[in-house]
């Protein structure tokens, strides 16, 4: 009898957990299925969501599809260690994070910089956004193995969504920017390390690049070159990571259908 009650309780718990995960996953996918909107700051404005209430973010911005236009600064790169499972095999690697300087935000715009002669500079007076571009394997840690990543005048369009970062004091292992040691995606640390002009305004949110359209990143000026790395996250992977689920909903389904007959047989 006690075994039947125990297995029945565990089965019921996994059934409720499965339903909850499927609902939250479906809700996130539904919101991401909309048309991506341009959220790039324009007319010399900063993108500021500083101290936005959680209720406002959850209601209007969470899992909403956006795209931003600007120039990626490949010279300012941070690699955050992260393991990734591909086809059942776990690989060591890194999440690649870069600043994207917006096309027409901040104190100058791209047209002004384009007209300048001499050495090209992406510009530190322009509004910037912290972008998580995706995952690379450990073998590509050295930038010399990624020859396609070079600073240029080309504008890129990045599809994705804005995610709220954890509290900077909530991480188990703090970052050490002085020694270039990174363990967490903390926009406040990254903005200070890169000396971004709008570091106060963006220290609570970052932009997660996603596979929202067939071409997740394309060049605005010139032909678009597609590369395998970084591996861009898909929608379902991102939603599961945001909620921090320890197990896939398929595991809860398996546990429910396995333990339910055992409970019924024990209670017989």
GILIN-V602794 format. One record per residue. N is the residue number from 1. SS is DSSP state (H for helix, E for strand, C for the rest). PSI is psi in radians with two decimals (NA if undefined). D_CENTER is the distance of its C-alpha to the mean C-alpha in whole Angstrom. Layout:
N:SS:PSI:D_CENTER / N:SS:PSI:D_CENTER
This chain:
1:C:-0.81:48 / 2:H:-0.65:45 / 3:H:-0.69:43 / 4:H:-0.73:43 / 5:H:-0.70:42 / 6:H:-0.89:39 / 7:H:-0.61:38 / 8:H:-0.71:38 / 9:H:-0.72:36 / 10:H:-0.71:33 / 11:H:-0.75:33 / 12:H:-0.70:33 / 13:H:-0.78:30 / 14:H:-0.57:28 / 15:H:-0.79:29 / 16:H:-0.68:28 / 17:H:-0.67:25 / 18:H:-0.81:24 / 19:H:-0.70:25 / 20:H:-0.77:23 / 21:H:-0.75:20 / 22:H:-0.66:21 / 23:H:-0.82:21 / 24:H:-0.66:18 / 25:H:-0.76:16 / 26:H:-0.66:19 / 27:H:-0.76:18 / 28:H:-0.73:14 / 29:H:-0.62:15 / 30:H:-0.75:18 / 31:H:-0.63:16 / 32:H:-0.18:14 / 33:C:-0.08:17 / 34:C:3.13:18 / 35:C:2.26:18 / 36:C:2.33:16 / 37:E:2.54:17 / 38:E:2.07:17 / 39:C:0.32:16 / 40:C:2.28:17 / 41:C:2.48:19 / 42:C:2.85:23 / 43:C:0.90:26 / 44:C:0.70:26 / 45:C:2.67:23 / 46:C:2.59:20 / 47:C:1.90:17 / 48:C:1.98:18 / 49:C:0.41:17 / 50:C:2.25:18 / 51:C:0.51:20 / 52:C:2.28:19 / 53:C:2.55:20 / 54:H:-0.64:18 / 55:H:-0.67:20 / 56:H:-0.75:20 / 57:H:-0.81:16 / 58:H:-0.63:16 / 59:H:-0.64:19 / 60:H:-0.38:18 / 61:C:-0.43:14 / 62:C:2.21:12 / 63:C:0.45:11 / 64:C:2.42:13 / 65:C:2.28:12 / 66:E:2.96:12 / 67:E:2.64:13 / 68:E:2.59:14 / 69:E:2.29:16 / 70:E:-2.74:17 / 71:E:2.17:18 / 72:E:2.35:15 / 73:E:1.71:17 / 74:E:-0.36:17 / 75:E:-0.44:20 / 76:E:1.57:17 / 77:E:2.42:15 / 78:E:2.29:14 / 79:E:2.14:13 / 80:E:2.08:12 / 81:E:2.35:14 / 82:E:2.31:13 / 83:E:2.55:15 / 84:E:2.35:14 / 85:E:2.12:17 / 86:E:2.08:18 / 87:C:0.71:21 / 88:C:-0.01:22 / 89:E:2.28:22 / 90:E:2.23:20 / 91:E:2.49:19 / 92:E:2.52:18 / 93:E:-2.73:16 / 94:E:2.59:13 / 95:E:2.34:9 / 96:E:2.15:10 / 97:E:2.26:9 / 98:E:2.76:12 / 99:E:2.46:13 / 100:E:2.07:14 / 101:E:2.10:17 / 102:E:2.68:18 / 103:E:-0.76:21 / 104:E:0.79:23 / 105:E:2.77:22 / 106:E:-2.55:23 / 107:C:-0.22:27 / 108:C:2.95:27 / 109:C:3.04:26 / 110:H:-0.57:25 / 111:H:-0.65:29 / 112:H:-0.78:30 / 113:H:-0.64:29 / 114:H:-0.55:30 / 115:H:-0.24:33 / 116:C:2.61:34 / 117:C:2.78:36 / 118:C:-2.62:35 / 119:C:2.34:32 / 120:C:2.38:29 / 121:C:2.26:26 / 122:C:-0.62:23 / 123:C:2.13:24 / 124:C:-0.03:23 / 125:C:0.12:24 / 126:E:2.61:22 / 127:E:2.37:19 / 128:E:2.69:16 / 129:E:2.37:12 / 130:E:2.14:10 / 131:E:2.19:7 / 132:E:1.86:5 / 133:E:-0.31:7 / 134:E:-2.80:7 / 135:E:2.46:10 / 136:E:2.62:14 / 137:E:2.87:17 / 138:H:-0.55:19 / 139:H:-0.36:22 / 140:H:0.31:19 / 141:C:-0.72:19 / 142:C:2.19:22 / 143:H:-0.39:21 / 144:H:-0.27:24 / 145:H:-0.02:23 / 146:C:1.25:21 / 147:C:-0.32:23 / 148:C:-0.17:22 / 149:C:1.68:19 / 150:C:2.46:22 / 151:C:2.44:22 / 152:C:3.12:24 / 153:C:-0.11:25 / 154:C:2.46:23 / 155:C:2.45:20 / 156:E:2.57:17 / 157:E:2.11:15 / 158:E:2.16:12 / 159:E:2.54:11 / 160:E:-2.62:8 / 161:E:2.74:7 / 162:E:2.30:8 / 163:E:2.53:7 / 164:E:2.22:10 / 165:C:2.72:10 / 166:C:2.84:13 / 167:C:2.42:16 / 168:C:-0.41:17 / 169:C:0.09:20 / 170:C:0.01:18 / 171:C:2.53:17 / 172:C:-0.72:20 / 173:C:2.00:20 / 174:C:2.71:19 / 175:C:2.71:18 / 176:E:1.39:21 / 177:H:-0.48:20 / 178:H:-0.60:24 / 179:H:0.18:24 / 180:C:0.75:21 / 181:E:2.09:20 / 182:C:2.35:16 / 183:C:-0.33:15 / 184:C:2.65:12 / 185:C:1.49:9 / 186:C:1.81:12 / 187:H:-0.59:12 / 188:H:-0.76:15 / 189:H:-0.75:16 / 190:H:-0.75:14 / 191:H:-0.66:16 / 192:H:-0.68:19 / 193:H:-0.70:19 / 194:H:-0.11:19 / 195:C:0.84:21 / 196:C:2.44:19 / 197:C:-0.44:22 / 198:C:0.70:20 / 199:C:-0.51:18 / 200:C:-0.67:20 / 201:C:-0.47:18 / 202:C:0.18:14 / 203:C:-0.06:14 / 204:C:-0.16:13 / 205:E:2.66:10 / 206:E:2.84:7 / 207:E:2.15:6 / 208:E:2.03:3 / 209:E:2.39:6 / 210:E:2.81:7 / 211:C:1.39:11 / 212:C:-0.64:13 / 213:C:3.04:16 / 214:C:-0.69:18 / 215:C:1.70:17 / 216:C:-0.46:13 / 217:E:2.22:14 / 218:E:2.61:18 / 219:E:2.29:20 / 220:C:-0.70:22 / 221:C:1.84:25 / 222:C:-3.11:26 / 223:C:2.49:25 / 224:C:2.22:22 / 225:C:2.23:22 / 226:C:2.30:19 / 227:C:2.69:18 / 228:C:-0.61:17 / 229:C:2.53:15 / 230:C:2.66:12 / 231:E:1.96:12 / 232:C:2.44:9 / 233:E:2.57:8 / 234:C:3.03:10 / 235:H:-0.82:10 / 236:H:-0.72:12 / 237:H:-0.75:10 / 238:H:-0.76:7 / 239:H:-0.75:10 / 240:H:-0.67:12 / 241:H:-0.65:9 / 242:H:-0.75:9 / 243:H:-0.24:13 / 244:C:0.67:13 / 245:C:2.33:16 / 246:C:-0.42:18 / 247:C:2.66:20 / 248:C:2.62:19 / 249:H:-0.38:21 / 250:H:-0.56:24 / 251:H:-0.74:25 / 252:H:-0.66:26 / 253:H:-0.76:28 / 254:H:-0.74:29 / 255:H:-0.67:30 / 256:H:-0.87:32 / 257:H:-0.34:34 / 258:H:-0.75:35 / 259:H:-0.44:36 / 260:H:-0.87:38 / 261:H:-0.58:41 / 262:H:-0.74:41 / 263:H:-0.76:41 / 264:H:-0.71:44 / 265:H:-0.67:46 / 266:H:-0.57:46 / 267:H:-0.16:47 / 268:C:NA:50
